[in-house]
Amino acid sequence: MSVTVTVNGEAVSLPDPGTVRVLVADRLGRPVGDDGRALDGAPLGIAVAVDDRVVPRSRWASTVLAPGARCEFVTAVQGG
C-alpha cells in the first residue's frame, strides 16, 4: 500500500504509513534517524512544513502523512 503526497508541487508516492522522516530520507537519498538527523552525521540543511505547519525535526519520525498532504522542503540560504 502507498500514500501520495505533494512535495514542493510534485506528487510523490510513499509506503503507507509514510512519515516525514521516510519522506526526507526518500527525497534526499540519505538515511535519517528517529531524531531527524542524517545517520551519516552530515547536516541535512532543510526544514519541512506539512499543510503550512513546520514540523520540528524531533517529530519527523512520529508525524504520519495523510493522503494528499502538502509538504514543503525549505533550505536555508546564507546571506541577506
N, C-alpha and C positions, 0 to 999 in steps of 0.2 A: 504494500500500500504506500501511497505517497501523498504529499500535500504540496500544492502550488502556491507560491507567494510571489510578490513583486519586489525586486531589489533594484533600486535606482532606475525604475521604469522598465525593467526586464523581467519576464516571467521565469521563475526558477522552480524546479521540482525537487523536493527533498523527501527522504524516507519519513514516514509518519510513525511516531510523532517527531516532527522536526523542531529543534530548539535553536535559539540564537547561536549557541556555541557550535552546533552542527553546521549551520548556515555559514558562519565566519570561516570555519575550517574548510568547508567546501569551496567557498569563493576565493579564499586566499591560497588554497592548496597547501596549508600547513596545519599540523595537529594543534589543537587548542585544549588546554586542561580545564577542569571544572571551575578553576578560579579565573578563567578568562585570559590567561596568559599563554603565549605560544610555548609549546613544550621544548622548542629549540633554544629558548631563552632570549631570543631577539624580540624587540618591541614590534607590536602589530601596527601601531600608529593610526588606529581607527576608533571611531565611536559608532554605535549603532542605535538608530531610532526605529521603533516599531509603532506604526499608526500614530506618528507625530510625537511619540514619547521616547526620550532617551532611556535605554536600558543599561543600568550600571553593569560594568564588566563582571562584578561578583554574582550577578543574576543571570548571566548568559546561559548557563547550563540548566537552569530551572525555568526559563521562560520558553514555553511551548508556543510555536507559531500556529495560529489558526489559518485555515484555508483562506486565501485572498488577502492575507496581511500585507500591508505596505511597509517595506523595510528600506531604510536609507543608510548607506555606509558613508560616513563623513571622515575625511582625512584632515589632519592638522597641517597647516601651512605656516612656515615661519616667515616673519617679516611683517610689513604693515604698510 
